[in-house]
Amino acid sequence: MSVFNPPVHPVRTEETLLPLLRGEYPDVSFGSVRNSDDPPRECVLVGDPQGLATPVTQWVRVRLTVIVRRDDGSGDFAAEQHLAADIIRTITMQGCRPPIVSAKLDAGPMRLADGDASPIYCYAVLLMQAAVS
């Protein structure tokens, strides 16, 4: 006996989260790629669709990279942690709107750097369920 698996159309969670976050934090540059202008406060948000959680929902890992630059270009990790915590709280409290069904912190915020020349930044991962169509 074969099992019918309905067709799945994954959704992009960025389309729901970015407008919410831009409205809540107008002084932060939000996007799904790094801003080449190196703004003082920046958050890069990327949703990575995973496998199905249920026949009608899909797991999505949302990666957050938060950078708060000092005047000398270095990263202010304490400020980044506070901003990341605020963004995570906003997403987990207000971000569960269609197609997002649930959101919780999976890891972080943690301290990272891409190399000697780049600023220290804050990184976190949220785990979400999103409805598929």
Phi, psi and omega in degrees: 000130180266153179256132178277123173254114182296151177298146183240135174241098181299148179253156177263115181289337179302325182297335177269318188281319185299313178298322177300311183291322177298324177290323181282328185229075185294342180270004179250136176275115180252144176187179178257002171222157179297142178278123183291346179279355181051062180296160182298324180229123187218144174224123176257125184238123181228125176265127178248102179299139180243203180285175180288136174272320175219175177299342183240002177227156182231143173287142175224123173267123180253118180266129177246129171242120183244128180233128171238113185268135171281172180300329180275003178092351179282161180273139177261093188296322179298315178294323178296318179298317180295315180295317178300316179298320178296316180295317179299316179299316180299315181295314183287335179268321188244348188279353181276074176232150186310134010269005182281127183263320180209157179210134176211158178287132178255320180201145174096188002286139181236160183270129179218163172210144181277346182167182183297328186274341184268155179288155171294142179221172183252137184229138178214159178230131174251149177248124182234159166246134179232142178290139176256155180245000000 
